[in-house]
Amino acid sequence: MICWHCKRSAVGVCKFCGRGVCEDHSKTRPFILDIYQPSGQVKALVVDDALHCGACHPRGKPVDLPELS
C-alpha cells in the first residue's frame, strides 16, 4: 500500500477512511470503539491515538440513513 499524500510506502491505514499513510503524514485523533449505557448514563470506550490520514474529515454528528430503516 502507498501513502495517499506522497506515494511512498505506507506504514498504516487511516481508521476513519482506510487511506494508507506514511510516517511523515500520519496523524492521530480519538476514535470511539463502543458506546454503552450501564445504569442510565451513556459511556464510550475511546482510543485516544487512532491513526488518521489528515485528508478525511469524520463528521461530528451522526448521519440519518432513512433508506436502511
mmCIF file of the N, C-alpha and C atoms, coordinates in Angstrom:
data_MODEL
# 
_entry.id   MODEL 
# 
loop_
_atom_site.group_PDB 
_atom_site.id 
_atom_site.type_symbol 
_atom_site.label_atom_id 
_atom_site.label_alt_id 
_atom_site.label_comp_id 
_atom_site.label_asym_id 
_atom_site.label_entity_id 
_atom_site.label_seq_id 
_atom_site.pdbx_PDB_ins_code 
_atom_site.Cartn_x 
_atom_site.Cartn_y 
_atom_site.Cartn_z 
_atom_site.occupancy 
_atom_site.B_iso_or_equiv 
_atom_site.pdbx_formal_charge 
_atom_site.auth_seq_id 
_atom_site.auth_comp_id 
_atom_site.auth_asym_id 
_atom_site.auth_atom_id 
_atom_site.pdbx_PDB_model_num 
ATOM 1   N N  . MET A 1 1  ? 0.851   -1.168 0.000  1.00 0.00 ? 1  MET A N  1 
ATOM 2   C CA . MET A 1 1  ? 0.000   0.000  0.000  1.00 0.00 ? 1  MET A CA 1 
ATOM 3   C C  . MET A 1 1  ? 0.898   1.233  0.000  1.00 0.00 ? 1  MET A C  1 
ATOM 4   N N  . ILE A 1 2  ? 0.425   2.301  -0.627 1.00 0.00 ? 2  ILE A N  1 
ATOM 5   C CA . ILE A 1 2  ? 1.207   3.539  -0.700 1.00 0.00 ? 2  ILE A CA 1 
ATOM 6   C C  . ILE A 1 2  ? 0.490   4.668  0.034  1.00 0.00 ? 2  ILE A C  1 
ATOM 7   N N  . CYS A 1 3  ? 1.263   5.685  0.415  1.00 0.00 ? 3  CYS A N  1 
ATOM 8   C CA . CYS A 1 3  ? 0.720   6.842  1.130  1.00 0.00 ? 3  CYS A CA 1 
ATOM 9   C C  . CYS A 1 3  ? -0.184  7.658  0.210  1.00 0.00 ? 3  CYS A C  1 
ATOM 10  N N  . TRP A 1 4  ? -1.321  8.056  0.723  1.00 0.00 ? 4  TRP A N  1 
ATOM 11  C CA . TRP A 1 4  ? -2.284  8.869  -0.018 1.00 0.00 ? 4  TRP A CA 1 
ATOM 12  C C  . TRP A 1 4  ? -1.682  10.206 -0.442 1.00 0.00 ? 4  TRP A C  1 
ATOM 13  N N  . HIS A 1 5  ? -0.791  10.757 0.369  1.00 0.00 ? 5  HIS A N  1 
ATOM 14  C CA . HIS A 1 5  ? -0.233  12.086 0.130  1.00 0.00 ? 5  HIS A CA 1 
ATOM 15  C C  . HIS A 1 5  ? 0.984   12.097 -0.790 1.00 0.00 ? 5  HIS A C  1 
ATOM 16  N N  . CYS A 1 6  ? 1.960   11.207 -0.529 1.00 0.00 ? 6  CYS A N  1 
ATOM 17  C CA . CYS A 1 6  ? 3.248   11.317 -1.225 1.00 0.00 ? 6  CYS A CA 1 
ATOM 18  C C  . CYS A 1 6  ? 3.640   10.087 -2.040 1.00 0.00 ? 6  CYS A C  1 
ATOM 19  N N  . LYS A 1 7  ? 2.825   9.067  -2.029 1.00 0.00 ? 7  LYS A N  1 
ATOM 20  C CA . LYS A 1 7  ? 3.049   7.838  -2.806 1.00 0.00 ? 7  LYS A CA 1 
ATOM 21  C C  . LYS A 1 7  ? 4.231   6.992  -2.334 1.00 0.00 ? 7  LYS A C  1 
ATOM 22  N N  . ARG A 1 8  ? 4.768   7.276  -1.120 1.00 0.00 ? 8  ARG A N  1 
ATOM 23  C CA . ARG A 1 8  ? 5.789   6.407  -0.516 1.00 0.00 ? 8  ARG A CA 1 
ATOM 24  C C  . ARG A 1 8  ? 5.092   5.215  0.128  1.00 0.00 ? 8  ARG A C  1 
ATOM 25  N N  . SER A 1 9  ? 5.862   4.269  0.612  1.00 0.00 ? 9  SER A N  1 
ATOM 26  C CA . SER A 1 9  ? 5.282   3.104  1.288  1.00 0.00 ? 9  SER A CA 1 
ATOM 27  C C  . SER A 1 9  ? 4.527   3.532  2.542  1.00 0.00 ? 9  SER A C  1 
ATOM 28  N N  . ALA A 1 10 ? 3.321   3.025  2.686  1.00 0.00 ? 10 ALA A N  1 
ATOM 29  C CA . ALA A 1 10 ? 2.505   3.337  3.864  1.00 0.00 ? 10 ALA A CA 1 
ATOM 30  C C  . ALA A 1 10 ? 2.930   2.464  5.037  1.00 0.00 ? 10 ALA A C  1 
ATOM 31  N N  . VAL A 1 11 ? 2.830   3.019  6.233  1.00 0.00 ? 11 VAL A N  1 
ATOM 32  C CA . VAL A 1 11 ? 3.120   2.254  7.455  1.00 0.00 ? 11 VAL A CA 1 
ATOM 33  C C  . VAL A 1 11 ? 1.842   1.916  8.214  1.00 0.00 ? 11 VAL A C  1 
ATOM 34  N N  . GLY A 1 12 ? 0.728   2.455  7.766  1.00 0.00 ? 12 GLY A N  1 
ATOM 35  C CA . GLY A 1 12 ? -0.538  2.190  8.427  1.00 0.00 ? 12 GLY A CA 1 
ATOM 36  C C  . GLY A 1 12 ? -1.710  2.647  7.583  1.00 0.00 ? 12 GLY A C  1 
ATOM 37  N N  . VAL A 1 13 ? -2.910  2.384  8.104  1.00 0.00 ? 13 VAL A N  1 
ATOM 38  C CA . VAL A 1 13 ? -4.156  2.705  7.403  1.00 0.00 ? 13 VAL A CA 1 
ATOM 39  C C  . VAL A 1 13 ? -5.017  3.582  8.301  1.00 0.00 ? 13 VAL A C  1 
ATOM 40  N N  . CYS A 1 14 ? -5.576  4.640  7.742  1.00 0.00 ? 14 CYS A N  1 
ATOM 41  C CA . CYS A 1 14 ? -6.452  5.538  8.489  1.00 0.00 ? 14 CYS A CA 1 
ATOM 42  C C  . CYS A 1 14 ? -7.645  4.756  9.042  1.00 0.00 ? 14 CYS A C  1 
ATOM 43  N N  . LYS A 1 15 ? -7.895  4.878  10.334 1.00 0.00 ? 15 LYS A N  1 
ATOM 44  C CA . LYS A 1 15 ? -9.004  4.195  10.987 1.00 0.00 ? 15 LYS A CA 1 
ATOM 45  C C  . LYS A 1 15 ? -10.356 4.716  10.505 1.00 0.00 ? 15 LYS A C  1 
ATOM 46  N N  . PHE A 1 16 ? -10.383 5.921  9.968  1.00 0.00 ? 16 PHE A N  1 
ATOM 47  C CA . PHE A 1 16 ? -11.637 6.571  9.603  1.00 0.00 ? 16 PHE A CA 1 
ATOM 48  C C  . PHE A 1 16 ? -12.045 6.356  8.150  1.00 0.00 ? 16 PHE A C  1 
ATOM 49  N N  . CYS A 1 17 ? -11.050 6.290  7.214  1.00 0.00 ? 17 CYS A N  1 
ATOM 50  C CA . CYS A 1 17 ? -11.415 6.173  5.804  1.00 0.00 ? 17 CYS A CA 1 
ATOM 51  C C  . CYS A 1 17 ? -10.693 5.047  5.075  1.00 0.00 ? 17 CYS A C  1 
ATOM 52  N N  . GLY A 1 18 ? -9.621  4.505  5.659  1.00 0.00 ? 18 GLY A N  1 
ATOM 53  C CA . GLY A 1 18 ? -8.913  3.397  5.031  1.00 0.00 ? 18 GLY A CA 1 
ATOM 54  C C  . GLY A 1 18 ? -7.770  3.786  4.108  1.00 0.00 ? 18 GLY A C  1 
ATOM 55  N N  . ARG A 1 19 ? -7.445  5.081  4.001  1.00 0.00 ? 19 ARG A N  1 
ATOM 56  C CA . ARG A 1 19 ? -6.324  5.503  3.171  1.00 0.00 ? 19 ARG A CA 1 
ATOM 57  C C  . ARG A 1 19 ? -5.010  5.096  3.823  1.00 0.00 ? 19 ARG A C  1 
ATOM 58  N N  . GLY A 1 20 ? -4.024  4.738  3.006  1.00 0.00 ? 20 GLY A N  1 
ATOM 59  C CA . GLY A 1 20 ? -2.695  4.429  3.512  1.00 0.00 ? 20 GLY A CA 1 
ATOM 60  C C  . GLY A 1 20 ? -1.940  5.709  3.842  1.00 0.00 ? 20 GLY A C  1 
ATOM 61  N N  . VAL A 1 21 ? -1.126  5.687  4.899  1.00 0.00 ? 21 VAL A N  1 
ATOM 62  C CA . VAL A 1 21 ? -0.320  6.851  5.274  1.00 0.00 ? 21 VAL A CA 1 
ATOM 63  C C  . VAL A 1 21 ? 1.091   6.424  5.675  1.00 0.00 ? 21 VAL A C  1 
ATOM 64  N N  . CYS A 1 22 ? 2.070   7.254  5.307  1.00 0.00 ? 22 CYS A N  1 
ATOM 65  C CA . CYS A 1 22 ? 3.461   7.014  5.681  1.00 0.00 ? 22 CYS A CA 1 
ATOM 66  C C  . CYS A 1 22 ? 3.734   7.652  7.046  1.00 0.00 ? 22 CYS A C  1 
ATOM 67  N N  . GLU A 1 23 ? 4.952   7.482  7.560  1.00 0.00 ? 23 GLU A N  1 
ATOM 68  C CA . GLU A 1 23 ? 5.309   8.056  8.862  1.00 0.00 ? 23 GLU A CA 1 
ATOM 69  C C  . GLU A 1 23 ? 5.218   9.575  8.865  1.00 0.00 ? 23 GLU A C  1 
ATOM 70  N N  . ASP A 1 24 ? 5.606   10.214 7.762  1.00 0.00 ? 24 ASP A N  1 
ATOM 71  C CA . ASP A 1 24 ? 5.611   11.683 7.712  1.00 0.00 ? 24 ASP A CA 1 
ATOM 72  C C  . ASP A 1 24 ? 4.209   12.288 7.695  1.00 0.00 ? 24 ASP A C  1 
ATOM 73  N N  . HIS A 1 25 ? 3.233   11.586 7.161  1.00 0.00 ? 25 HIS A N  1 
ATOM 74  C CA . HIS A 1 25 ? 1.886   12.138 7.035  1.00 0.00 ? 25 HIS A CA 1 
ATOM 75  C C  . HIS A 1 25 ? 0.885   11.581 8.044  1.00 0.00 ? 25 HIS A C  1 
ATOM 76  N N  . SER A 1 26 ? 1.313   10.685 8.906  1.00 0.00 ? 26 SER A N  1 
ATOM 77  C CA . SER A 1 26 ? 0.374   10.108 9.871  1.00 0.00 ? 26 SER A CA 1 
ATOM 78  C C  . SER A 1 26 ? 0.062   11.104 10.987 1.00 0.00 ? 26 SER A C  1 
ATOM 79  N N  . LYS A 1 27 ? -1.168  11.113 11.385 1.00 0.00 ? 27 LYS A N  1 
ATOM 80  C CA . LYS A 1 27 ? -1.670  11.940 12.485 1.00 0.00 ? 27 LYS A CA 1 
ATOM 81  C C  . LYS A 1 27 ? -2.487  11.017 13.384 1.00 0.00 ? 27 LYS A C  1 
ATOM 82  N N  . THR A 1 28 ? -2.931  11.512 14.509 1.00 0.00 ? 28 THR A N  1 
ATOM 83  C CA . THR A 1 28 ? -3.803  10.722 15.371 1.00 0.00 ? 28 THR A CA 1 
ATOM 84  C C  . THR A 1 28 ? -4.983  11.570 15.814 1.00 0.00 ? 28 THR A C  1 
ATOM 85  N N  . ARG A 1 29 ? -6.055  10.887 16.177 1.00 0.00 ? 29 ARG A N  1 
ATOM 86  C CA . ARG A 1 29 ? -7.233  11.542 16.748 1.00 0.00 ? 29 ARG A CA 1 
ATOM 87  C C  . ARG A 1 29 ? -8.031  10.494 17.504 1.00 0.00 ? 29 ARG A C  1 
ATOM 88  N N  . PRO A 1 30 ? -8.911  10.899 18.397 1.00 0.00 ? 30 PRO A N  1 
ATOM 89  C CA . PRO A 1 30 ? -9.702  9.930  19.168 1.00 0.00 ? 30 PRO A CA 1 
ATOM 90  C C  . PRO A 1 30 ? -10.676 9.162  18.282 1.00 0.00 ? 30 PRO A C  1 
ATOM 91  N N  . PHE A 1 31 ? -10.887 7.897  18.618 1.00 0.00 ? 31 PHE A N  1 
ATOM 92  C CA . PHE A 1 31 ? -11.824 7.039  17.883 1.00 0.00 ? 31 PHE A CA 1 
ATOM 93  C C  . PHE A 1 31 ? -12.692 6.293  18.887 1.00 0.00 ? 31 PHE A C  1 
ATOM 94  N N  . ILE A 1 32 ? -14.002 6.339  18.712 1.00 0.00 ? 32 ILE A N  1 
ATOM 95  C CA . ILE A 1 32 ? -14.936 5.644  19.604 1.00 0.00 ? 32 ILE A CA 1 
ATOM 96  C C  . ILE A 1 32 ? -15.038 4.190  19.179 1.00 0.00 ? 32 ILE A C  1 
ATOM 97  N N  . LEU A 1 33 ? -14.654 3.293  20.078 1.00 0.00 ? 33 LEU A N  1 
ATOM 98  C CA . LEU A 1 33 ? -14.756 1.853  19.819 1.00 0.00 ? 33 LEU A CA 1 
ATOM 99  C C  . LEU A 1 33 ? -16.150 1.325  20.115 1.00 0.00 ? 33 LEU A C  1 
ATOM 100 N N  . ASP A 1 34 ? -16.739 1.831  21.192 1.00 0.00 ? 34 ASP A N  1 
ATOM 101 C CA . ASP A 1 34 ? -18.035 1.299  21.615 1.00 0.00 ? 34 ASP A CA 1 
ATOM 102 C C  . ASP A 1 34 ? -18.746 2.326  22.483 1.00 0.00 ? 34 ASP A C  1 
ATOM 103 N N  . ILE A 1 35 ? -20.058 2.332  22.430 1.00 0.00 ? 35 ILE A N  1 
ATOM 104 C CA . ILE A 1 35 ? -20.895 3.163  23.294 1.00 0.00 ? 35 ILE A CA 1 
ATOM 105 C C  . ILE A 1 35 ? -21.829 2.233  24.044 1.00 0.00 ? 35 ILE A C  1 
ATOM 106 N N  . TYR A 1 36 ? -21.937 2.440  25.334 1.00 0.00 ? 36 TYR A N  1 
ATOM 107 C CA . TYR A 1 36 ? -22.799 1.584  26.141 1.00 0.00 ? 36 TYR A CA 1 
ATOM 108 C C  . TYR A 1 36 ? -23.477 2.404  27.232 1.00 0.00 ? 36 TYR A C  1 
ATOM 109 N N  . GLN A 1 37 ? -24.489 1.832  27.850 1.00 0.00 ? 37 GLN A N  1 
ATOM 110 C CA . GLN A 1 37 ? -25.281 2.547  28.841 1.00 0.00 ? 37 GLN A CA 1 
ATOM 111 C C  . GLN A 1 37 ? -25.438 1.699  30.098 1.00 0.00 ? 37 GLN A C  1 
ATOM 112 N N  . PRO A 1 38 ? -24.427 1.675  30.957 1.00 0.00 ? 38 PRO A N  1 
ATOM 113 C CA . PRO A 1 38 ? -24.578 0.941  32.212 1.00 0.00 ? 38 PRO A CA 1 
ATOM 114 C C  . PRO A 1 38 ? -25.318 1.807  33.228 1.00 0.00 ? 38 PRO A C  1 
ATOM 115 N N  . SER A 1 39 ? -26.396 1.356  33.711 1.00 0.00 ? 39 SER A N  1 
ATOM 116 C CA . SER A 1 39 ? -27.180 2.052  34.753 1.00 0.00 ? 39 SER A CA 1 
ATOM 117 C C  . SER A 1 39 ? -27.539 3.495  34.403 1.00 0.00 ? 39 SER A C  1 
ATOM 118 N N  . GLY A 1 40 ? -28.045 3.714  33.188 1.00 0.00 ? 40 GLY A N  1 
ATOM 119 C CA . GLY A 1 40 ? -28.627 5.003  32.839 1.00 0.00 ? 40 GLY A CA 1 
ATOM 120 C C  . GLY A 1 40 ? -27.717 6.058  32.242 1.00 0.00 ? 40 GLY A C  1 
ATOM 121 N N  . GLN A 1 41 ? -26.431 6.015  32.481 1.00 0.00 ? 41 GLN A N  1 
ATOM 122 C CA . GLN A 1 41 ? -25.534 7.026  31.940 1.00 0.00 ? 41 GLN A CA 1 
ATOM 123 C C  . GLN A 1 41 ? -24.782 6.474  30.732 1.00 0.00 ? 41 GLN A C  1 
ATOM 124 N N  . VAL A 1 42 ? -24.809 7.209  29.608 1.00 0.00 ? 42 VAL A N  1 
ATOM 125 C CA . VAL A 1 42 ? -24.133 6.760  28.394 1.00 0.00 ? 42 VAL A CA 1 
ATOM 126 C C  . VAL A 1 42 ? -22.625 6.966  28.549 1.00 0.00 ? 42 VAL A C  1 
ATOM 127 N N  . LYS A 1 43 ? -21.859 5.931  28.232 1.00 0.00 ? 43 LYS A N  1 
ATOM 128 C CA . LYS A 1 43 ? -20.403 5.992  28.300 1.00 0.00 ? 43 LYS A CA 1 
ATOM 129 C C  . LYS A 1 43 ? -19.823 5.502  26.982 1.00 0.00 ? 43 LYS A C  1 
ATOM 130 N N  . ALA A 1 44 ? -18.587 5.899  26.684 1.00 0.00 ? 44 ALA A N  1 
ATOM 131 C CA . ALA A 1 44 ? -17.922 5.489  25.451 1.00 0.00 ? 44 ALA A CA 1 
ATOM 132 C C  . ALA A 1 44 ? -16.545 4.929  25.777 1.00 0.00 ? 44 ALA A C  1 
ATOM 133 N N  . LEU A 1 45 ? -16.169 3.886  25.063 1.00 0.00 ? 45 LEU A N  1 
ATOM 134 C CA . LEU A 1 45 ? -14.825 3.332  25.135 1.00 0.00 ? 45 LEU A CA 1 
ATOM 135 C C  . LEU A 1 45 ? -14.064 3.939  23.962 1.00 0.00 ? 45 LEU A C  1 
ATOM 136 N N  . VAL A 1 46 ? -13.012 4.733  24.244 1.00 0.00 ? 46 VAL A N  1 
ATOM 137 C CA . VAL A 1 46 ? -12.340 5.540  23.232 1.00 0.00 ? 46 VAL A CA 1 
ATOM 138 C C  . VAL A 1 46 ? -10.849 5.215  23.166 1.00 0.00 ? 46 VAL A C  1 
ATOM 139 N N  . VAL A 1 47 ? -10.317 5.141  21.956 1.00 0.00 ? 47 VAL A N  1 
ATOM 140 C CA . VAL A 1 47 ? -8.874  5.055  21.736 1.00 0.00 ? 47 VAL A CA 1 
ATOM 141 C C  . VAL A 1 47 ? -8.415  6.479  21.426 1.00 0.00 ? 47 VAL A C  1 
ATOM 142 N N  . ASP A 1 48 ? -7.490  7.007  22.225 1.00 0.00 ? 48 ASP A N  1 
ATOM 143 C CA . ASP A 1 48 ? -7.069  8.404  22.075 1.00 0.00 ? 48 ASP A CA 1 
ATOM 144 C C  . ASP A 1 48 ? -6.226  8.664  20.837 1.00 0.00 ? 48 ASP A C  1 
ATOM 145 N N  . ASP A 1 49 ? -5.438  7.692  20.387 1.00 0.00 ? 49 ASP A N  1 
ATOM 146 C CA . ASP A 1 49 ? -4.479  7.966  19.325 1.00 0.00 ? 49 ASP A CA 1 
ATOM 147 C C  . ASP A 1 49 ? -4.629  7.038  18.125 1.00 0.00 ? 49 ASP A C  1 
ATOM 148 N N  . ALA A 1 50 ? -5.856  6.945  17.608 1.00 0.00 ? 50 ALA A N  1 
ATOM 149 C CA . ALA A 1 50 ? -6.097  6.144  16.407 1.00 0.00 ? 50 ALA A CA 1 
ATOM 150 C C  . ALA A 1 50 ? -5.458  6.839  15.201 1.00 0.00 ? 50 ALA A C  1 
ATOM 151 N N  . LEU A 1 51 ? -4.893  6.062  14.286 1.00 0.00 ? 51 LEU A N  1 
ATOM 152 C CA . LEU A 1 51 ? -4.220  6.605  13.112 1.00 0.00 ? 51 LEU A CA 1 
ATOM 153 C C  . LEU A 1 51 ? -5.207  7.351  12.214 1.00 0.00 ? 51 LEU A C  1 
ATOM 154 N N  . HIS A 1 52 ? -4.820  8.566  11.809 1.00 0.00 ? 52 HIS A N  1 
ATOM 155 C CA . HIS A 1 52 ? -5.659  9.412  10.957 1.00 0.00 ? 52 HIS A CA 1 
ATOM 156 C C  . HIS A 1 52 ? -4.814  9.950  9.812  1.00 0.00 ? 52 HIS A C  1 
ATOM 157 N N  . CYS A 1 53 ? -5.357  9.953  8.604  1.00 0.00 ? 53 CYS A N  1 
ATOM 158 C CA . CYS A 1 53 ? -4.602  10.370 7.415  1.00 0.00 ? 53 CYS A CA 1 
ATOM 159 C C  . CYS A 1 53 ? -4.465  11.880 7.286  1.00 0.00 ? 53 CYS A C  1 
ATOM 160 N N  . GLY A 1 54 ? -5.352  12.639 7.901  1.00 0.00 ? 54 GLY A N  1 
ATOM 161 C CA . GLY A 1 54 ? -5.325  14.090 7.761  1.00 0.00 ? 54 GLY A CA 1 
ATOM 162 C C  . GLY A 1 54 ? -6.070  14.592 6.540  1.00 0.00 ? 54 GLY A C  1 
ATOM 163 N N  . ALA A 1 55 ? -6.468  13.689 5.641  1.00 0.00 ? 55 ALA A N  1 
ATOM 164 C CA . ALA A 1 55 ? -7.189  14.090 4.428  1.00 0.00 ? 55 ALA A CA 1 
ATOM 165 C C  . ALA A 1 55 ? -8.701  13.979 4.605  1.00 0.00 ? 55 ALA A C  1 
ATOM 166 N N  . CYS A 1 56 ? -9.146  12.978 5.354  1.00 0.00 ? 56 CYS A N  1 
ATOM 167 C CA . CYS A 1 56 ? -10.592 12.807 5.539  1.00 0.00 ? 56 CYS A CA 1 
ATOM 168 C C  . CYS A 1 56 ? -11.070 13.662 6.710  1.00 0.00 ? 56 CYS A C  1 
ATOM 169 N N  . HIS A 1 57 ? -12.360 13.919 6.739  1.00 0.00 ? 57 HIS A N  1 
ATOM 170 C CA . HIS A 1 57 ? -12.954 14.754 7.776  1.00 0.00 ? 57 HIS A CA 1 
ATOM 171 C C  . HIS A 1 57 ? -14.149 14.019 8.385  1.00 0.00 ? 57 HIS A C  1 
ATOM 172 N N  . PRO A 1 58 ? -13.900 13.173 9.394  1.00 0.00 ? 58 PRO A N  1 
ATOM 173 C CA . PRO A 1 58 ? -15.021 12.478 10.035 1.00 0.00 ? 58 PRO A CA 1 
ATOM 174 C C  . PRO A 1 58 ? -16.043 13.486 10.568 1.00 0.00 ? 58 PRO A C  1 
ATOM 175 N N  . ARG A 1 59 ? -17.290 13.200 10.363 1.00 0.00 ? 59 ARG A N  1 
ATOM 176 C CA . ARG A 1 59 ? -18.353 14.121 10.784 1.00 0.00 ? 59 ARG A CA 1 
ATOM 177 C C  . ARG A 1 59 ? -18.532 14.093 12.291 1.00 0.00 ? 59 ARG A C  1 
ATOM 178 N N  . GLY A 1 60 ? -18.895 15.221 12.834 1.00 0.00 ? 60 GLY A N  1 
ATOM 179 C CA . GLY A 1 60 ? -19.077 15.355 14.271 1.00 0.00 ? 60 GLY A CA 1 
ATOM 180 C C  . GLY A 1 60 ? -20.408 14.841 14.783 1.00 0.00 ? 60 GLY A C  1 
ATOM 181 N N  . LYS A 1 61 ? -21.378 14.724 13.882 1.00 0.00 ? 61 LYS A N  1 
ATOM 182 C CA . LYS A 1 61 ? -22.717 14.275 14.273 1.00 0.00 ? 61 LYS A CA 1 
ATOM 183 C C  . LYS A 1 61 ? -23.100 13.053 13.444 1.00 0.00 ? 61 LYS A C  1 
ATOM 184 N N  . PRO A 1 62 ? -23.953 12.176 13.995 1.00 0.00 ? 62 PRO A N  1 
ATOM 185 C CA . PRO A 1 62 ? -24.423 11.018 13.224 1.00 0.00 ? 62 PRO A CA 1 
ATOM 186 C C  . PRO A 1 62 ? -25.217 11.444 11.993 1.00 0.00 ? 62 PRO A C  1 
ATOM 187 N N  . VAL A 1 63 ? -25.199 10.612 10.970 1.00 0.00 ? 63 VAL A N  1 
ATOM 188 C CA . VAL A 1 63 ? -25.912 10.877 9.724  1.00 0.00 ? 63 VAL A CA 1 
ATOM 189 C C  . VAL A 1 63 ? -27.138 9.963  9.659  1.00 0.00 ? 63 VAL A C  1 
ATOM 190 N N  . ASP A 1 64 ? -28.300 10.549 9.345  1.00 0.00 ? 64 ASP A N  1 
ATOM 191 C CA . ASP A 1 64 ? -29.526 9.766  9.197  1.00 0.00 ? 64 ASP A CA 1 
ATOM 192 C C  . ASP A 1 64 ? -29.455 8.929  7.925  1.00 0.00 ? 64 ASP A C  1 
ATOM 193 N N  . LEU A 1 65 ? -29.909 7.682  8.003  1.00 0.00 ? 65 LEU A N  1 
ATOM 194 C CA . LEU A 1 65 ? -29.952 6.774  6.856  1.00 0.00 ? 65 LEU A CA 1 
ATOM 195 C C  . LEU A 1 65 ? -31.369 6.188  6.740  1.00 0.00 ? 65 LEU A C  1 
ATOM 196 N N  . PRO A 1 66 ? -32.325 7.004  6.322  1.00 0.00 ? 66 PRO A N  1 
ATOM 197 C CA . PRO A 1 66 ? -33.716 6.538  6.280  1.00 0.00 ? 66 PRO A CA 1 
ATOM 198 C C  . PRO A 1 66 ? -33.937 5.371  5.329  1.00 0.00 ? 66 PRO A C  1 
ATOM 199 N N  . GLU A 1 67 ? -33.110 5.243  4.292  1.00 0.00 ? 67 GLU A N  1 
ATOM 200 C CA . GLU A 1 67 ? -33.284 4.151  3.341  1.00 0.00 ? 67 GLU A CA 1 
ATOM 201 C C  . GLU A 1 67 ? -32.964 2.787  3.936  1.00 0.00 ? 67 GLU A C  1 
ATOM 202 N N  . LEU A 1 68 ? -32.296 2.746  5.091  1.00 0.00 ? 68 LEU A N  1 
ATOM 203 C CA . LEU A 1 68 ? -31.992 1.493  5.761  1.00 0.00 ? 68 LEU A CA 1 
ATOM 204 C C  . LEU A 1 68 ? -33.005 1.142  6.858  1.00 0.00 ? 68 LEU A C  1 
ATOM 205 N N  . SER A 1 69 ? -33.974 2.011  7.071  1.00 0.00 ? 69 SER A N  1 
ATOM 206 C CA . SER A 1 69 ? -34.980 1.758  8.120  1.00 0.00 ? 69 SER A CA 1 
ATOM 207 C C  . SER A 1 69 ? -36.016 0.765  7.688  1.00 0.00 ? 69 SER A C  1 
# 
